[in-house]
Amino acid sequence: MPNPTHHIDESPIRFDRLVQSLPNWLQRFLPIGGGIAHDHHGKGMFGVTVFLLSESLVFLSFFFTYIALRLTHPNWLPPGVKGPELSQFIIFNTVVLLSSSFVIQAAENALKRHKIIKFRWLLALTSGMGIYFLVAQAIEWSNLNFRLTDGLMGGTFYLLTGFHGLHVLAGILLQLLMVSRSFIRGNYNSSHFGVSATTLFWHFVDVIWVVLFSLVYLWRT
């Protein structure tokens, strides 16, 4: 008599075989075993990926709204306002943020090789680079000649950069949490899901900034 609690996959498409045919870098973000929790890390990363996809939709709605407003409003800049200008300061700040993606990836790789000291330093460095980015953005805001209430341009600029800045801040807090957890003896011996999720989130933040940077600073009127 068959076990009533045993699930038999009778679907014509075998999910486990489909997952195994994917590249290794993609498999880490997907659950295995037809949705059965055999791999908690993979299942957790799948959940993080779904969350980031939902966040992507929010940012995409902001981006498309920004594009539509700029295309439909010929007088985008209020009188006497230059708008955000691309400068060496902004470029350097962008380079710092994008470079931090390589640093945090190196931190995760160090953890996989059980080099916990190197992991702490690299993740702390990533946090420092993120903090530098936020401080530099605050300095830029203080030097702009327009504010949130200065037309559609001012409102959309501060909304986009501010919303992204909140994600950068969230990523920094997650990184500091991961560093603090590394001081718990044996905490990362069996799993490092939190670090992998934080790394993926930080990559997401950097990709969003590339799009935002292109729209705000490279698209000139």
Phi and psi in degrees as a GROMACS rama.xvg file:
@    title "Ramachandran Plot"
@    xaxis  label "Phi"
@    yaxis  label "Psi"
@TYPE xy
-66.0916  148.716  PRO-2
-71.5131  119.127  ASN-3
-66.8188  -19.1007  PRO-4
-88.94  -6.75602  THR-5
-87.4796  125.512  HIS-6
-91.7601  126.628  HIS-7
-107.939  122.841  ILE-8
-82.4736  105.072  ASP-9
-102.902  9.05008  GLU-10
-71.257  146.821  SER-11
-65.4553  -20.848  PRO-12
-107.46  116.826  ILE-13
-82.7958  112.255  ARG-14
-63.1191  -38.944  PHE-15
-65.452  -37.9958  ASP-16
-70.0618  -35.9318  ARG-17
-63.0975  -42.726  LEU-18
-63.6281  -41.8884  VAL-19
-66.2468  -22.7101  GLN-20
-81.381  -10.3977  SER-21
-81.9807  159.028  LEU-22
-60.0847  153.049  PRO-23
-60.4053  -37.4599  ASN-24
-66.3845  -25.2202  TRP-25
-87.6336  -29.5036  LEU-26
-62.1311  -28.506  GLN-27
-66.2275  -18.4678  ARG-28
-98.8553  3.82875  PHE-29
-121.505  146.646  LEU-30
-74.8983  153.018  PRO-31
-117.637  169.678  ILE-32
75.8027  31.6728  GLY-33
64.4139  25.2993  GLY-34
97.4465  -4.74291  GLY-35
-78.9064  140.209  ILE-36
-79.6832  64.2703  ALA-37
-80.9881  -29.6056  HIS-38
-123.567  96.3704  ASP-39
-65.4902  -35.3122  HIS-40
-64.4038  -49.1515  HIS-41
-63.9846  -40.2535  GLY-42
-66.429  -39.2075  LYS-43
-65.4703  -41.8229  GLY-44
-66.004  -32.9048  MET-45
-62.7625  -42.2776  PHE-46
-62.8174  -40.945  GLY-47
-63.894  -40.2089  VAL-48
-62.6163  -43.0307  THR-49
-62.4895  -41.1653  VAL-50
-61.274  -44.4198  PHE-51
-68.2283  -32.1251  LEU-52
-64.681  -39.3727  LEU-53
-66.3662  -37.9602  SER-54
-65.3014  -35.124  GLU-55
-62.0326  -38.1562  SER-56
-64.0283  -37.3726  LEU-57
-63.7964  -47.9963  VAL-58
-64.3977  -39.581  PHE-59
-62.3903  -38.4926  LEU-60
-63.3062  -39.3471  SER-61
-65.0287  -43.7217  PHE-62
-63.9554  -45.5273  PHE-63
-66.5657  -35.9611  PHE-64
-64.2202  -43.6583  THR-65
-60.0973  -46.146  TYR-66
-62.9373  -45.0667  ILE-67
-62.7651  -41.4056  ALA-68
-65.8009  -40.9751  LEU-69
-67.176  -37.2507  ARG-70
-74.0932  -24.8801  LEU-71
-101.663  -1.01206  THR-72
-125.713  94.3281  HIS-73
-60.4739  -33.3631  PRO-74
-93.7398  65.6764  ASN-75
-67.7214  -41.1041  TRP-76
-90.2301  130.384  LEU-77
-63.4259  157.898  PRO-78
-57.2141  131.652  PRO-79
80.8377  4.45327  GLY-80
-109.57  127.692  VAL-81
-83.618  -25.8046  LYS-82
85.1135  174.624  GLY-83
-65.7674  130.157  PRO-84
-113.724  142.68  GLU-85
-75.025  127.139  LEU-86
-137.311  170.086  SER-87
-61.1755  -32.2771  GLN-88
-63.0182  -45.2432  PHE-89
-67.75  -41.0038  ILE-90
-63.1284  -44.5776  ILE-91
-64.502  -40.132  PHE-92
-62.0341  -38.7077  ASN-93
-66.8772  -41.9891  THR-94
-61.5152  -40.0609  VAL-95
-61.6424  -46.706  VAL-96
-64.8829  -46.1251  LEU-97
-67.6278  -34.8021  LEU-98
-66.1321  -28.5497  SER-99
-64.026  -22.6359  SER-100
-63.9091  -39.5653  SER-101
-68.5269  -35.5212  PHE-102
-68.0083  -44.597  VAL-103
-69.7832  -31.9039  ILE-104
-66.8075  -39.0123  GLN-105
-64.5215  -34.5322  ALA-106
-64.4506  -44.597  ALA-107
-63.8507  -40.4967  GLU-108
-63.8182  -37.4436  ASN-109
-64.5681  -38.4538  ALA-110
-65.573  -38.4095  LEU-111
-62.9161  -29.7905  LYS-112
-91.7615  10.039  ARG-113
63.2704  29.5192  HIS-114
-96.8799  79.3541  LYS-115
-68.3542  -35.2299  ILE-116
-66.1199  -45.7507  ILE-117
-62.1578  -39.0545  LYS-118
-59.4391  -45.9021  PHE-119
-61.5958  -45.35  ARG-120
-65.6429  -42.448  TRP-121
-68.4615  -39.3225  LEU-122
-70.7981  -36.276  LEU-123
-64.8841  -37.4407  ALA-124
-64.4519  -40.6517  LEU-125
-59.8036  -43.6913  THR-126
-61.6905  -41.5999  SER-127
-62.1911  -39.1982  GLY-128
-66.8452  -37.3373  MET-129
-66.7126  -40.3797  GLY-130
-63.5778  -41.5355  ILE-131
-58.7223  -42.4905  TYR-132
-60.6289  -44.4659  PHE-133
-66.8258  -41.2603  LEU-134
-63.6714  -43.4583  VAL-135
-63.9203  -37.1368  ALA-136
-66.7383  -38.4079  GLN-137
-63.6276  -39.4253  ALA-138
-63.8572  -41.7673  ILE-139
-61.1731  -45.9743  GLU-140
-57.6544  -40.9063  TRP-141
-68.84  -20.4714  SER-142
-99.8156  -1.55423  ASN-143
-76.1655  150.887  LEU-144
-97.9897  22.3671  ASN-145
-142.655  159.036  PHE-146
-124.74  -178.283  ARG-147
-58.6007  -33.0478  LEU-148
-88.9848  3.11063  THR-149
-86.8147  74.2684  ASP-150
71.8021  -174.492  GLY-151
-64.1895  -36.6643  LEU-152
-60.5173  -48.169  MET-153
-64.668  -43.4811  GLY-154
-63.4411  -46.07  GLY-155
-70.0317  -36.0092  THR-156
-62.8908  -50.0182  PHE-157
-70.7567  -30.5622  TYR-158
-66.2148  -48.2972  LEU-159
-65.7212  -52.3359  LEU-160
-69.535  -34.5674  THR-161
-69.2991  -41.9188  GLY-162
-64.871  -40.336  PHE-163
-65.4578  -40.5791  HIS-164
-60.1624  -35.6331  GLY-165
-63.4359  -36.17  LEU-166
-69.8482  -37.1473  HIS-167
-62.3358  -44.5229  VAL-168
-61.0069  -42.2763  LEU-169
-61.896  -40.7344  ALA-170
-63.5917  -39.5016  GLY-171
-63.1629  -44.4267  ILE-172
-63.0416  -38.8178  LEU-173
-64.3873  -40.806  LEU-174
-64.4577  -43.381  GLN-175
-64.6337  -34.4486  LEU-176
-65.0119  -41.7024  LEU-177
-65.5283  -37.5206  MET-178
-64.7389  -45.0266  VAL-179
-62.9447  -36.4778  SER-180
-69.2727  -21.2277  ARG-181
-69.3418  -16.4068  SER-182
-85.262  -4.6136  PHE-183
-82.4969  118.743  ILE-184
-57.401  125.563  ARG-185
73.7571  12.0181  GLY-186
-65.3308  -35.7098  ASN-187
-103.475  15.8571  TYR-188
-68.6732  -41.6843  ASN-189
-97.4164  -28.6012  SER-190
-155.358  148.744  SER-191
-133.973  40.6824  HIS-192
-56.7213  -43.5161  PHE-193
-58.8615  -40.5381  GLY-194
-67.4038  -43.3685  VAL-195
-62.4119  -41.2467  SER-196
-66.0791  -41.3163  ALA-197
-64.7066  -40.4702  THR-198
-61.9511  -46.1216  THR-199
-62.7326  -41.1761  LEU-200
-60.9721  -40.5344  PHE-201
-68.1572  -38.9503  TRP-202
-60.5078  -40.6853  HIS-203
-60.9141  -44.6371  PHE-204
-59.8243  -40.0288  VAL-205
-69.0456  -40.7085  ASP-206
-63.2471  -42.4627  VAL-207
-60.4993  -38.8909  ILE-208
-65.8223  -34.9757  TRP-209
-59.8535  -45.4523  VAL-210
-65.7772  -46.5978  VAL-211
-62.2902  -43.6171  LEU-212
-59.4306  -41.6351  PHE-213
-65.1936  -41.3251  SER-214
-71.6594  -42.0594  LEU-215
-84.368  -41.6927  VAL-216
-104.185  -31.1432  TYR-217
-92.6558  -23.8259  LEU-218
-86.1939  100.728  TRP-219
-97.0699  150.208  ARG-220
